[in-house]
Amino acid sequence: MRLDELVAAYSAFARGGIAVAPTLVRRSNVPEPRQLVSARTAFWITDVLTDDQARAYAFGRGGSLEFPFTVAAKTGTSQAYHDNWAIGYTRDVTVGVWVGNFDRRPLVGSTGVTGAGPIFHAIMLAAASRANGTLPDPQASATAATPERTSRRVVCALSGLIATPACPRQLEEWIPDDSAANSCDWHRVTPRGVVVRWPAAYQEWAASQHLLNITVAMPQLASAPPRSSSPGVNGAAERRSMSNAGLRVLSPPDGAVYLIDPTLRREFQTIGLRAAADGVAPLEWRVDDTPVGTNLPDASLNWRLTPGHHVISARDPQGRSASASIVVN
């Protein structure tokens, strides 16, 4: 696709799903608009693309895709680093940036975040200011679409179903009103805590991750926390929960190999140190016998990737310890 075609496609989401063909010069006969996707689809896609926290796992926070107002943004990097892109929109402007060599020579050390991203950031700030006379309202939506036939509901971060009091990790999401809003039946309260009843489709995976027969503490949530796209979704909540097996390092897994991406900022290339413990006391973490911090058994401690062979160890107040060996290249 050409850059102008891609920008036109993204601008349809800003208009609530209505597409208008781009023109290279201003003219009186404006092309006829057409409904490309439904308003609800445009709303959902915008909700995903404006979620800065969802991007944090890969890109960190505070980068070129974050603004003092709401922007829906997406980057892309082609295979073999031939070129990269950054596309984004508000209700008033859509900006697209392409970075590459005209002879198709691969770029060196450049991705959508590091190449097109900073250019996109500068142009979006200027374009949004020009369109509004000032920077947009930080609370304004990036799309004209409204959440029609959609409601904000509290869901279980593990199953994605409507949360019950037994669900240890809960978050808010938009749920279609015409869908079957089934309550989560994955978590079951027992005398020793909450256990996960994995559906048959996930039994083999759960066993490979040592997640069967794990008990978690009963949640004490008066209400759901704000929306989060942290690694707690899709199972990590249970992977870092309490276990009757004493103390065990869950992340990083023993024998894991990590690669440092030369195109991303180093300060955001981290792994979360997590352990399963049969107590609630803080754990002390060490890397190659050097203290790097403490956390509770149901929390995660970020450690910045450093090249080399490392032994990651956790120790509880009773003197018990567990470790995992990893390689970072």
TAPEBEL-V363685 format. One record per pair of residues at least 24 apart in sequence whose C-alpha atoms are under 10 Angstrom apart, sorted by sequence separation. I is the first residue (numbers start at 1). J is the second residue. D is the distance in Angstrom with one decimal. If there is no record, write none. Layout:
BEGIN
I/J/D ; I/J/D
END
This chain:
BEGIN
12/36/7.1 ; 13/37/8.0 ; 15/39/8.6 ; 16/40/7.9 ; 17/41/7.4 ; 18/42/9.0 ; 47/71/10.0 ; 48/72/7.9 ; 49/73/5.4 ; 50/74/9.2 ; 81/105/8.8 ; 82/106/4.2 ; 83/107/6.6 ; 96/120/6.9 ; 97/121/9.8 ; 150/174/6.2 ; 151/175/5.4 ; 152/176/8.9 ; 159/183/9.6 ; 160/184/7.7 ; 161/185/8.2 ; 163/187/9.6 ; 165/189/9.6 ; 192/216/8.7 ; 193/217/5.5 ; 194/218/6.1 ; 211/235/8.6 ; 214/238/7.4 ; 216/240/9.1 ; 217/241/7.7 ; 249/273/7.9 ; 250/274/5.5 ; 251/275/6.7 ; 274/298/7.7 ; 275/299/8.4 ; 286/310/10.0 ; 287/311/5.7 ; 288/312/6.6 ; 289/313/7.7 ; 305/329/9.1 ; 12/37/8.1 ; 13/38/9.2 ; 14/39/9.8 ; 16/41/8.4 ; 17/42/5.3 ; 46/71/8.7 ; 47/72/7.8 ; 48/73/9.2 ; 49/74/6.7 ; 80/105/9.6 ; 81/106/5.3 ; 82/107/5.8 ; 83/108/9.9 ; 86/111/9.5 ; 87/112/9.5 ; 95/120/7.0 ; 149/174/9.9 ; 150/175/5.5 ; 151/176/6.4 ; 152/177/9.6 ; 159/184/6.7 ; 161/186/9.0 ; 190/215/9.0 ; 192/217/8.5 ; 193/218/6.0 ; 194/219/8.9 ; 211/236/9.6 ; 214/239/8.4 ; 216/241/5.4 ; 217/242/7.0 ; 249/274/6.3 ; 250/275/4.9 ; 251/276/9.6 ; 274/299/6.7 ; 275/300/8.3 ; 286/311/8.1 ; 287/312/4.7 ; 288/313/8.0 ; 13/39/8.1 ; 16/42/5.4 ; 17/43/8.4 ; 46/72/5.9 ; 48/74/9.9 ; 80/106/6.5 ; 81/107/5.5 ; 82/108/9.1 ; 84/110/7.6 ; 85/111/7.9 ; 86/112/5.9 ; 95/121/9.2 ; 97/123/9.0 ; 149/175/8.7 ; 150/176/4.4 ; 151/177/6.4 ; 155/181/9.8 ; 158/184/9.2 ; 159/185/8.6 ; 168/194/8.2 ; 189/215/9.5 ; 192/218/9.4 ; 193/219/9.7 ; 209/235/9.5 ; 212/238/9.5 ; 214/240/9.9 ; 215/241/7.1 ; 216/242/5.3 ; 217/243/9.7 ; 248/274/8.8 ; 249/275/4.3 ; 250/276/6.6 ; 273/299/8.6 ; 274/300/5.1 ; 275/301/9.9 ; 286/312/5.9 ; 287/313/6.5 ; 9/36/8.7 ; 12/39/9.8 ; 13/40/9.9 ; 15/42/8.2 ; 16/43/6.9 ; 45/72/8.7 ; 46/73/8.6 ; 79/106/9.2 ; 80/107/8.3 ; 81/108/7.4 ; 83/110/8.2 ; 84/111/5.6 ; 85/112/5.1 ; 86/113/7.6 ; 96/123/9.1 ; 147/174/8.3 ; 149/176/6.0 ; 150/177/5.1 ; 155/182/10.0 ; 156/183/8.8 ; 159/186/6.9 ; 166/193/9.4 ; 167/194/8.3 ; 188/215/9.8 ; 189/216/9.5 ; 211/238/7.0 ; 212/239/9.8 ; 214/241/7.5 ; 215/242/6.0 ; 216/243/7.3 ; 248/275/5.5 ; 249/276/6.4 ; 272/299/9.1 ; 273/300/5.4 ; 274/301/6.8 ; 285/312/7.3 ; 286/313/5.3 ; 287/314/9.1 ; 13/41/8.3 ; 14/42/7.4 ; 15/43/9.8 ; 78/106/9.6 ; 80/108/9.8 ; 81/109/8.4 ; 82/110/9.4 ; 83/111/7.6 ; 84/112/4.8 ; 85/113/8.4 ; 86/114/10.0 ; 95/123/7.3 ; 96/124/9.1 ; 147/175/9.7 ; 148/176/8.6 ; 149/177/5.2 ; 150/178/8.2 ; 153/181/9.5 ; 155/183/8.5 ; 156/184/6.8 ; 158/186/8.5 ; 159/187/9.2 ; 166/194/6.8 ; 167/195/9.8 ; 187/215/9.9 ; 189/217/9.7 ; 190/218/9.8 ; 210/238/10.0 ; 211/239/6.4 ; 214/242/7.1 ; 215/243/5.7 ; 216/244/9.9 ; 247/275/6.9 ; 248/276/5.2 ; 249/277/8.8 ; 272/300/5.4 ; 273/301/4.9 ; 274/302/9.1 ; 285/313/5.7 ; 286/314/6.5 ; 13/42/4.7 ; 14/43/8.6 ; 81/110/7.3 ; 82/111/9.5 ; 83/112/8.2 ; 84/113/8.5 ; 86/115/8.7 ; 87/116/8.9 ; 95/124/6.3 ; 147/176/9.1 ; 148/177/8.8 ; 149/178/7.2 ; 150/179/9.6 ; 155/184/8.1 ; 156/185/9.9 ; 158/187/9.4 ; 166/195/9.2 ; 167/196/9.4 ; 187/216/9.6 ; 189/218/8.0 ; 206/235/8.7 ; 210/239/8.0 ; 211/240/9.7 ; 214/243/5.5 ; 215/244/7.5 ; 247/276/5.6 ; 248/277/6.6 ; 271/300/9.1 ; 272/301/5.2 ; 273/302/6.1 ; 284/313/8.2 ; 285/314/4.6 ; 286/315/8.3 ; 12/42/7.8 ; 13/43/7.4 ; 16/46/9.4 ; 81/111/7.1 ; 84/114/9.2 ; 85/115/7.9 ; 86/116/5.4 ; 87/117/8.8 ; 94/124/8.0 ; 149/179/9.9 ; 156/186/9.2 ; 166/196/9.9 ; 209/239/7.9 ; 211/241/9.5 ; 213/243/8.4 ; 214/244/7.6 ; 246/276/7.6 ; 247/277/4.4 ; 248/278/9.6 ; 271/301/8.1 ; 272/302/4.4 ; 273/303/7.0 ; 283/313/9.8 ; 284/314/5.5 ; 285/315/6.6 ; 13/44/9.4 ; 14/45/9.9 ; 81/112/9.6 ; 84/115/7.0 ; 85/116/5.5 ; 86/117/5.7 ; 93/124/7.9 ; 156/187/9.4 ; 213/244/9.1 ; 214/245/9.1 ; 245/276/8.1 ; 246/277/5.3 ; 247/278/6.8 ; 270/301/9.5 ; 271/302/5.5 ; 272/303/6.3 ; 283/314/6.2 ; 284/315/5.1 ; 285/316/9.2 ; 10/42/9.6 ; 13/45/7.5 ; 14/46/7.8 ; 83/115/9.0 ; 84/116/6.4 ; 85/117/7.6 ; 86/118/9.1 ; 88/120/8.1 ; 95/127/8.2 ; 211/243/9.6 ; 243/275/9.3 ; 244/276/8.6 ; 245/277/7.3 ; 246/278/5.2 ; 247/279/8.8 ; 270/302/5.9 ; 271/303/5.5 ; 272/304/9.0 ; 282/314/9.9 ; 283/315/5.5 ; 284/316/6.4 ; 13/46/6.9 ; 77/110/8.6 ; 78/111/8.5 ; 83/116/9.2 ; 84/117/9.1 ; 86/119/8.6 ; 87/120/7.4 ; 88/121/9.4 ; 94/127/8.6 ; 95/128/9.6 ; 206/239/9.6 ; 240/273/9.2 ; 241/274/8.8 ; 242/275/8.2 ; 243/276/5.5 ; 244/277/7.2 ; 245/278/6.9 ; 246/279/8.1 ; 269/302/9.4 ; 270/303/5.2 ; 271/304/6.7 ; 282/315/8.8 ; 283/316/4.8 ; 284/317/8.3 ; 77/111/5.5 ; 78/112/9.0 ; 86/120/6.3 ; 87/121/10.0 ; 90/124/9.0 ; 93/127/6.8 ; 94/128/9.0 ; 240/274/5.6 ; 241/275/7.5 ; 242/276/4.9 ; 243/277/5.4 ; 244/278/5.3 ; 268/302/9.5 ; 269/303/8.5 ; 270/304/4.2 ; 271/305/7.0 ; 282/316/6.7 ; 283/317/7.2 ; 76/111/7.4 ; 77/112/5.4 ; 85/120/8.9 ; 86/121/9.1 ; 89/124/8.1 ; 92/127/8.9 ; 93/128/6.4 ; 239/274/8.1 ; 240/275/5.5 ; 241/276/5.4 ; 242/277/4.9 ; 243/278/5.2 ; 244/279/9.0 ; 268/303/9.6 ; 269/304/6.0 ; 270/305/5.3 ; 281/316/7.1 ; 282/317/7.5 ; 10/46/9.7 ; 75/111/8.4 ; 76/112/5.1 ; 77/113/8.7 ; 88/124/8.1 ; 92/128/7.0 ; 93/129/9.9 ; 239/275/7.9 ; 240/276/5.4 ; 241/277/7.4 ; 242/278/5.4 ; 243/279/8.5 ; 247/283/9.7 ; 267/303/9.6 ; 268/304/7.3 ; 269/305/6.1 ; 270/306/9.0 ; 280/316/9.5 ; 281/317/7.0 ; 285/321/9.6 ; 287/323/9.5 ; 75/112/5.0 ; 76/113/8.1 ; 87/124/9.8 ; 91/128/9.4 ; 92/129/10.0 ; 93/130/9.6 ; 239/276/7.3 ; 240/277/8.6 ; 241/278/9.0 ; 242/279/7.2 ; 267/304/6.6 ; 268/305/9.0 ; 269/306/9.3 ; 279/316/8.7 ; 281/318/9.5 ; 283/320/9.9 ; 284/321/9.2 ; 285/322/9.8 ; 286/323/9.1 ; 287/324/9.8 ; 288/325/9.5 ; 50/88/9.4 ; 74/112/8.6 ; 75/113/6.5 ; 77/115/9.5 ; 90/128/7.8 ; 92/130/9.9 ; 93/131/7.3 ; 158/196/9.6 ; 236/274/9.3 ; 238/276/9.1 ; 242/280/8.2 ; 266/304/7.8 ; 267/305/8.6 ; 275/313/9.5 ; 276/314/9.9 ; 279/317/9.8 ; 283/321/9.3 ; 285/323/9.5 ; 287/325/9.7 ; 49/88/8.5 ; 50/89/9.6 ; 74/113/9.3 ; 75/114/9.8 ; 77/116/9.5 ; 89/128/9.3 ; 92/131/6.6 ; 93/132/9.7 ; 159/198/9.4 ; 266/305/7.9 ; 273/312/8.4 ; 275/314/7.4 ; 277/316/8.5 ; 49/89/9.6 ; 50/90/9.8 ; 75/115/9.8 ; 76/116/9.0 ; 92/132/7.9 ; 159/199/9.8 ; 210/250/9.0 ; 266/306/9.3 ; 273/313/9.2 ; 274/314/8.7 ; 275/315/9.8 ; 75/116/7.9 ; 76/117/9.7 ; 209/250/8.9 ; 231/272/9.0 ; 273/314/8.8 ; 46/88/9.9 ; 75/117/7.3 ; 196/238/8.2 ; 46/89/9.1 ; 74/117/9.3 ; 195/238/9.2 ; 46/90/9.5 ; 73/117/9.7 ; 92/136/9.2 ; 209/253/9.5 ; 75/120/9.8 ; 91/136/9.5 ; 260/305/7.3 ; 90/136/8.8 ; 259/305/8.7 ; 260/306/8.3 ; 276/322/9.9 ; 73/120/9.5 ; 258/305/8.1 ; 259/306/9.8 ; 260/307/7.9 ; 275/322/8.7 ; 64/112/10.0 ; 65/113/8.0 ; 73/121/10.0 ; 168/216/7.4 ; 258/306/9.6 ; 259/307/8.6 ; 275/323/9.6 ; 64/113/7.0 ; 91/140/8.5 ; 93/142/9.4 ; 167/216/9.6 ; 168/217/7.5 ; 170/219/9.5 ; 193/242/9.6 ; 251/300/8.9 ; 258/307/8.9 ; 63/113/8.2 ; 64/114/8.3 ; 90/140/8.9 ; 91/141/7.1 ; 92/142/8.2 ; 166/216/9.8 ; 167/217/10.0 ; 168/218/6.6 ; 169/219/7.6 ; 247/297/9.3 ; 251/301/9.9 ; 258/308/9.9 ; 63/114/9.3 ; 90/141/7.5 ; 91/142/4.9 ; 92/143/8.8 ; 166/217/9.4 ; 167/218/8.1 ; 168/219/4.8 ; 170/221/8.7 ; 64/116/9.2 ; 65/117/6.8 ; 90/142/4.2 ; 91/143/5.0 ; 92/144/9.4 ; 166/218/6.7 ; 167/219/6.9 ; 168/220/8.2 ; 169/221/9.0 ; 171/223/9.4 ; 172/224/7.0 ; 192/244/9.8 ; 257/309/9.3 ; 64/117/5.4 ; 65/118/8.2 ; 71/124/8.9 ; 89/142/6.6 ; 90/143/6.5 ; 91/144/6.2 ; 165/218/8.5 ; 166/219/6.6 ; 167/220/9.9 ; 168/221/8.5 ; 170/223/8.8 ; 171/224/5.7 ; 172/225/7.6 ; 173/226/9.6 ; 59/113/8.0 ; 63/117/8.4 ; 64/118/5.3 ; 67/121/7.9 ; 88/142/9.5 ; 89/143/8.3 ; 90/144/9.2 ; 91/145/9.5 ; 165/219/7.2 ; 166/220/9.3 ; 167/221/9.6 ; 170/224/5.6 ; 171/225/5.9 ; 172/226/6.5 ; 173/227/7.0 ; 243/297/9.8 ; 63/118/8.4 ; 64/119/8.5 ; 65/120/8.2 ; 66/121/8.1 ; 165/220/8.4 ; 166/221/10.0 ; 169/224/8.4 ; 170/225/6.8 ; 171/226/6.3 ; 172/227/5.1 ; 173/228/9.2 ; 242/297/6.9 ; 64/120/7.6 ; 65/121/6.6 ; 69/125/9.4 ; 165/221/8.0 ; 169/225/8.8 ; 170/226/8.9 ; 171/227/5.2 ; 172/228/7.9 ; 240/296/9.9 ; 241/297/6.7 ; 242/298/7.1 ; 255/311/9.9 ; 14/71/10.0 ; 64/121/5.5 ; 67/124/9.0 ; 68/125/9.2 ; 71/128/9.9 ; 165/222/9.4 ; 170/227/8.7 ; 171/228/6.5 ; 240/297/6.8 ; 241/298/5.3 ; 254/311/9.1 ; 14/72/8.7 ; 63/121/9.1 ; 64/122/8.6 ; 67/125/8.0 ; 165/223/9.9 ; 170/228/9.1 ; 171/229/8.8 ; 240/298/5.6 ; 241/299/8.5 ; 254/312/9.0 ; 13/72/9.4 ; 65/124/9.9 ; 69/128/9.5 ; 239/298/9.2 ; 240/299/7.1 ; 253/312/9.7 ; 216/276/9.7 ; 238/298/9.0 ; 240/300/7.8 ; 252/312/7.8 ; 163/224/9.2 ; 215/276/9.9 ; 217/278/10.0 ; 237/298/7.9 ; 251/312/9.2 ; 252/313/10.0 ; 10/72/9.4 ; 170/232/9.6 ; 171/233/9.3 ; 214/276/9.2 ; 216/278/9.6 ; 237/299/9.0 ; 10/73/9.4 ; 169/232/7.8 ; 170/233/9.2 ; 215/278/9.2 ; 217/280/9.5 ; 237/300/10.0 ; 249/312/8.4 ; 10/74/9.8 ; 169/233/8.4 ; 249/313/7.5 ; 71/136/10.0 ; 248/313/9.4 ; 249/314/7.0 ; 69/135/7.4 ; 70/136/8.1 ; 248/314/8.1 ; 249/315/9.9 ; 68/135/8.1 ; 69/136/6.0 ; 70/137/8.1 ; 71/138/9.5 ; 170/237/10.0 ; 232/299/9.8 ; 247/314/8.2 ; 248/315/9.7 ; 67/135/9.9 ; 68/136/8.4 ; 69/137/6.2 ; 70/138/5.9 ; 156/224/9.7 ; 169/237/6.8 ; 232/300/9.7 ; 247/315/8.2 ; 256/324/8.6 ; 257/325/9.3 ; 258/326/7.7 ; 259/327/8.6 ; 260/328/7.2 ; 261/329/9.4 ; 68/137/8.7 ; 69/138/4.0 ; 70/139/6.9 ; 71/140/9.5 ; 72/141/9.3 ; 73/142/10.0 ; 154/223/8.8 ; 155/224/8.6 ; 168/237/7.8 ; 169/238/9.1 ; 231/300/9.8 ; 247/316/8.0 ; 254/323/7.8 ; 255/324/7.1 ; 256/325/7.4 ; 257/326/5.8 ; 258/327/6.2 ; 259/328/5.8 ; 260/329/6.2 ; 68/138/6.2 ; 69/139/7.0 ; 70/140/6.6 ; 71/141/8.2 ; 72/142/6.3 ; 154/224/6.5 ; 168/238/8.6 ; 246/316/9.8 ; 253/323/9.3 ; 254/324/4.4 ; 255/325/5.5 ; 256/326/5.0 ; 257/327/4.8 ; 258/328/4.7 ; 259/329/5.0 ; 67/138/8.8 ; 68/139/9.7 ; 69/140/7.5 ; 70/141/6.3 ; 71/142/5.8 ; 72/143/8.7 ; 153/224/9.5 ; 154/225/9.0 ; 157/228/9.1 ; 252/323/9.3 ; 253/324/6.4 ; 254/325/5.2 ; 255/326/5.1 ; 256/327/6.5 ; 257/328/5.8 ; 258/329/6.3 ; 69/141/9.0 ; 70/142/5.9 ; 71/143/9.3 ; 154/226/9.7 ; 157/229/9.0 ; 248/320/9.8 ; 249/321/9.0 ; 250/322/9.8 ; 251/323/9.9 ; 252/324/6.8 ; 253/325/7.9 ; 254/326/6.3 ; 255/327/7.4 ; 256/328/8.6 ; 257/329/7.6 ; 69/142/8.9 ; 70/143/9.6 ; 154/227/9.2 ; 157/230/9.6 ; 160/233/8.6 ; 168/241/9.4 ; 247/320/7.1 ; 248/321/8.0 ; 249/322/6.0 ; 250/323/9.4 ; 251/324/8.3 ; 252/325/8.3 ; 253/326/7.8 ; 254/327/9.7 ; 14/88/9.4 ; 15/89/9.9 ; 157/231/9.7 ; 158/232/7.7 ; 159/233/8.4 ; 160/234/8.5 ; 246/320/8.3 ; 247/321/6.8 ; 248/322/5.6 ; 249/323/6.1 ; 250/324/8.7 ; 252/326/7.5 ; 14/89/6.5 ; 15/90/9.3 ; 16/91/9.0 ; 157/232/7.0 ; 158/233/5.4 ; 159/234/7.2 ; 246/321/9.3 ; 247/322/6.3 ; 248/323/7.6 ; 249/324/6.7 ; 11/87/9.6 ; 13/89/8.4 ; 14/90/6.2 ; 15/91/6.8 ; 157/233/4.9 ; 158/234/4.9 ; 159/235/8.5 ; 246/322/9.4 ; 247/323/9.5 ; 248/324/9.2 ; 10/87/7.6 ; 11/88/8.3 ; 12/89/9.7 ; 13/90/9.4 ; 14/91/5.1 ; 15/92/8.8 ; 156/233/8.6 ; 157/234/6.8 ; 158/235/5.4 ; 10/88/7.3 ; 11/89/6.7 ; 13/91/8.9 ; 14/92/7.8 ; 156/234/9.8 ; 157/235/8.0 ; 158/236/8.1 ; 7/86/9.8 ; 10/89/7.3 ; 11/90/8.6 ; 14/93/8.2 ; 157/236/9.4 ; 158/237/7.3 ; 7/87/6.9 ; 11/91/8.5 ; 14/94/7.9 ; 157/237/8.0 ; 158/238/8.2 ; 6/87/8.1 ; 7/88/8.2 ; 11/92/9.2 ; 13/94/9.8 ; 217/298/9.1 ; 3/85/8.8 ; 7/89/8.9 ; 11/93/7.7 ; 12/94/9.4 ; 216/298/8.9 ; 11/94/5.7 ; 3/87/9.3 ; 10/94/7.3 ; 11/95/8.7 ; 9/94/9.8 ; 10/95/9.0 ; 8/94/8.1 ; 10/96/9.1 ; 7/94/6.6 ; 8/95/9.6 ; 7/95/6.7 ; 8/96/9.4 ; 6/95/9.9 ; 7/96/5.7 ; 6/96/7.7 ; 7/97/9.0 ; 4/95/9.8 ; 5/96/9.9 ; 50/141/9.1 ; 3/95/9.9 ; 4/96/7.9 ; 50/142/7.8 ; 3/96/6.8 ; 4/97/9.8 ; 49/142/9.5 ; 3/97/7.5 ; 47/141/9.0 ; 3/98/7.0 ; 46/141/8.7 ; 47/142/8.6 ; 2/98/9.5 ; 46/142/6.9 ; 47/143/9.1 ; 46/143/6.8 ; 43/141/9.4 ; 45/143/9.7 ; 43/142/8.9 ; 44/143/9.9 ; 46/145/9.0 ; 43/143/6.7 ; 47/147/9.9 ; 42/143/7.5 ; 43/144/8.2 ; 44/145/9.2 ; 42/144/8.8 ; 43/145/5.4 ; 44/146/9.5 ; 42/145/6.5 ; 43/146/6.3 ; 44/147/8.0 ; 39/143/9.3 ; 41/145/8.8 ; 42/146/8.9 ; 43/147/6.3 ; 39/144/8.4 ; 40/145/6.9 ; 42/147/9.4 ; 43/148/8.7 ; 39/145/5.3 ; 40/146/7.2 ; 41/147/9.3 ; 44/150/9.4 ; 38/145/9.0 ; 39/146/7.2 ; 40/147/6.2 ; 41/148/9.9 ; 43/150/9.7 ; 39/147/8.1 ; 40/148/6.1 ; 39/148/7.7 ; 40/149/7.7 ; 40/150/7.8 ; 16/142/9.6 ; 17/143/8.9 ; 18/144/9.8 ; 47/173/9.8 ; 14/141/9.1 ; 15/142/9.1 ; 16/143/5.9 ; 17/144/8.7 ; 18/145/9.8 ; 47/174/8.9 ; 14/142/6.2 ; 15/143/6.0 ; 16/144/4.9 ; 17/145/7.5 ; 13/142/8.7 ; 14/143/4.1 ; 15/144/5.3 ; 16/145/4.2 ; 13/143/6.4 ; 14/144/6.0 ; 15/145/7.0 ; 16/146/7.9 ; 44/174/7.9 ; 12/143/9.0 ; 13/144/8.2 ; 14/145/7.6 ; 43/174/10.0 ; 44/175/9.8 ; 11/143/9.1 ; 12/144/9.8 ; 13/145/8.0 ; 40/176/9.0 ; 115/263/9.1 ; 114/263/6.6 ; 113/263/8.1 ; 114/264/7.0 ; 111/262/9.9 ; 112/263/9.3 ; 113/264/7.5 ; 114/265/8.6 ; 109/261/9.4 ; 110/262/9.0 ; 111/263/6.4 ; 112/264/9.9 ; 113/265/9.5 ; 109/262/6.7 ; 110/263/6.0 ; 111/264/8.2 ; 108/262/9.9 ; 109/263/5.2 ; 110/264/8.9 ; 108/263/8.9 ; 109/264/8.9 ; 57/229/8.3 ; 54/227/9.5 ; 56/229/8.6 ; 57/230/6.9 ; 53/227/8.6 ; 54/228/7.1 ; 55/229/8.2 ; 56/230/8.1 ; 57/231/7.5 ; 53/228/6.5 ; 54/229/4.7 ; 55/230/9.2 ; 51/227/9.2 ; 52/228/9.6 ; 53/229/6.1 ; 54/230/6.7 ; 51/228/8.8 ; 52/229/9.2 ; 53/230/7.3 ; 54/231/9.3 ; 51/229/8.4 ; 63/265/9.2 ; 60/264/9.3 ; 59/264/7.2 ; 60/265/8.2 ; 58/264/8.8 ; 59/265/7.8 ; 60/266/9.6 ; 59/266/9.9 ; 60/267/8.1 ; 61/268/7.9 ; 59/267/9.8 ; 60/268/4.9 ; 59/268/6.6 ; 60/269/7.8 ; 58/268/7.8 ; 59/269/8.0 ; 60/270/9.3 ; 57/268/8.3 ; 58/269/7.7 ; 56/268/8.3 ; 57/269/8.7 ; 58/270/9.3 ; 57/270/8.8 ; 57/271/9.4
END
